[in-house]
Amino acid sequence: MLKKLHTPRPVDLAADGIRDEILSGRIAPGERLPPERKLAETLGINRQTLRAALARLQAEGLVEPRQGSGITVLNWRETAGVSLLPHLVAAGDLTLLEPFLRLRRAITAEIVASACKRVTDQELDERDQMANTLVSETDLDRLAKGNIAFSRRLVQLTENLPIELLFNTFAAIYASREDLQAAMLRNPDTLRAVFPAIVGLLRQRQPEMARQIVLQVLTSLDENLVAATRAKPDL
């Protein structure tokens, strides 16, 4: 499976640790974090690193500095954005898996439908070549990376920045969970078959038909993905 290529920095570890306390409910909304000096000592970092970690959590909508009362934990369900999803799924919250996949299905269907309207003959030829390469790819890491690259190009065809940013979030979620990657690649022939099928839909240039077919296919694939993920006893 795909491996992380870097060692987490102290600021990453500090932000992850505090975030986990907040998302798990061990630090509730409205509570204040310990004083900066004490928190830095507990985490084993200097105060400059701590401030960088807190700034990250503030940008995520998890905490807020308040004059005279320190750092207050927010009700993140009301203040956080979609960027928090990778952290929630990475933490093993499988209650989010099915709603996350429903959102991904809806966005993917819209991406393919939009691409049907915008794709050029040259782009079709390029996607066809890429699909042919991926169909014969036997290395699972390269297949997974090729899937992301193929999908990203379809997203770029939409010329829709919010969708591009959502796609980045979806990609980050898969990257954060090796079990999801393993489940997706458990039947690699099924994944390989998707690429020429998508090219075929693009060639027909019928957005509504493409939307419906993508929804049907992904619904079936996602049901298998959820079943495979839940079957692992350590999740």
NORFENQUI-V880291 format. One record per pair of residues at least 24 apart in sequence whose C-alpha atoms are under 10 Angstrom apart, sorted by the first residue. I is the first residue (numbers start at 1). GAP is how many residues later the second one is. If there is no record, write none. Layout:
I/GAP
I/GAP
//
This chain:
1/139
1/140
1/141
1/143
1/174
1/177
1/178
1/180
1/181
1/184
2/138
2/139
2/140
2/142
2/143
2/173
2/174
2/175
2/176
2/179
2/180
3/138
3/172
3/173
3/175
4/171
4/172
9/40
10/33
10/34
10/35
10/36
10/39
10/40
10/43
11/34
11/35
11/37
11/38
11/39
11/40
11/41
11/42
11/43
11/45
12/37
12/38
12/40
12/41
12/44
13/30
13/32
13/40
14/25
14/26
14/29
14/30
14/31
14/35
14/36
14/37
14/38
14/39
14/40
15/34
15/35
15/36
15/37
15/38
15/39
15/40
15/41
15/42
16/37
16/41
16/71
17/26
17/36
18/25
18/35
18/36
18/39
18/44
19/34
19/35
19/37
19/38
19/41
19/43
19/44
19/65
19/68
19/69
20/67
20/68
20/71
22/40
22/41
22/51
22/52
22/53
22/54
23/39
23/52
23/53
23/54
23/61
23/64
23/65
23/68
24/64
24/67
24/69
27/45
27/46
27/47
28/44
28/45
28/46
28/47
28/48
29/33
29/34
29/43
29/44
29/45
29/46
29/47
29/48
30/33
30/34
30/41
30/42
30/43
30/44
30/45
31/32
31/40
31/41
31/42
31/43
32/31
32/32
32/33
32/34
32/37
32/38
32/39
32/40
32/41
32/42
33/30
33/32
33/36
33/37
33/38
33/39
33/40
34/36
34/37
34/38
35/34
35/35
35/36
36/34
36/35
57/27
59/24
60/24
82/83
82/84
82/87
82/88
83/82
83/83
83/85
83/86
83/87
83/89
83/90
84/85
84/89
85/84
85/85
85/87
85/88
86/83
86/84
86/85
86/86
86/87
86/88
86/89
86/90
86/91
87/85
87/86
87/89
87/90
88/85
88/88
89/83
89/84
89/85
89/87
89/88
90/82
90/83
90/84
90/85
90/86
90/87
90/88
90/89
90/90
91/85
91/86
91/144
92/85
92/142
92/143
93/142
94/132
94/135
94/136
94/141
97/83
97/125
97/128
97/129
97/132
97/133
98/124
98/125
98/127
98/128
100/70
100/73
101/69
101/117
101/118
101/121
101/122
101/124
101/125
102/113
102/116
102/117
102/120
103/63
103/67
104/62
104/63
104/66
104/111
104/114
104/118
105/106
105/109
105/110
105/111
105/112
105/113
105/114
105/117
106/105
106/106
106/108
106/109
106/112
107/48
107/56
107/59
107/60
107/104
107/108
108/43
108/46
108/47
108/55
108/59
108/103
108/106
108/107
108/110
109/98
109/99
109/101
109/102
109/103
109/104
109/105
109/106
109/107
109/109
110/45
110/48
110/53
110/97
110/98
110/100
110/101
110/102
110/104
110/105
111/40
111/41
111/43
111/44
111/45
111/46
111/47
111/48
111/49
111/52
111/53
111/56
111/96
111/99
111/100
111/103
112/39
112/42
112/43
112/45
112/46
112/86
112/87
112/89
112/90
112/93
112/94
112/95
112/96
112/98
112/99
112/101
112/102
113/41
113/45
113/88
113/89
113/92
113/93
113/94
113/95
113/96
113/97
113/98
113/99
113/101
114/40
114/41
114/43
114/44
114/45
114/46
114/88
114/91
114/92
114/93
114/94
114/96
114/97
115/38
115/39
115/40
115/41
115/42
115/43
115/44
115/86
115/87
115/90
115/91
115/92
115/95
116/38
116/41
116/42
116/82
116/83
116/85
116/86
116/87
116/88
116/89
116/90
116/91
116/92
116/94
116/95
117/40
117/41
117/85
117/87
117/88
117/89
117/90
118/36
118/39
118/40
118/41
118/84
118/87
119/35
119/38
119/39
119/83
119/84
119/86
120/37
120/82
120/83
121/81
121/82
123/30
123/31
123/34
123/76
123/79
124/75
124/76
124/78
124/79
125/74
125/78
126/73
127/26
127/27
127/68
127/69
127/71
127/72
127/75
128/67
128/68
128/69
128/70
128/71
128/72
128/75
129/67
129/70
130/65
130/66
130/69
131/61
131/62
131/63
131/64
131/65
131/66
131/67
131/68
132/60
132/61
132/63
132/64
133/59
133/62
134/57
134/58
134/59
134/60
134/61
134/62
135/53
135/54
135/55
135/56
135/57
135/58
135/59
135/60
135/61
136/53
136/56
137/51
137/52
137/55
138/50
138/51
138/54
139/49
140/41
140/42
140/45
140/46
140/48
141/40
141/44
143/42
143/45
143/48
143/49
144/37
144/38
144/40
144/41
144/44
144/47
146/49
147/44
147/45
147/47
147/48
150/45
151/44
151/47
154/44
154/48
179/46
179/49
179/50
179/51
179/53
179/55
179/56
180/45
180/46
180/48
180/49
181/44
181/48
182/43
182/46
182/47
183/39
183/41
183/42
183/43
183/44
183/45
183/46
183/47
184/37
184/38
184/40
184/41
184/42
184/44
184/45
185/40
186/39
186/42
190/31
191/30
194/24
//
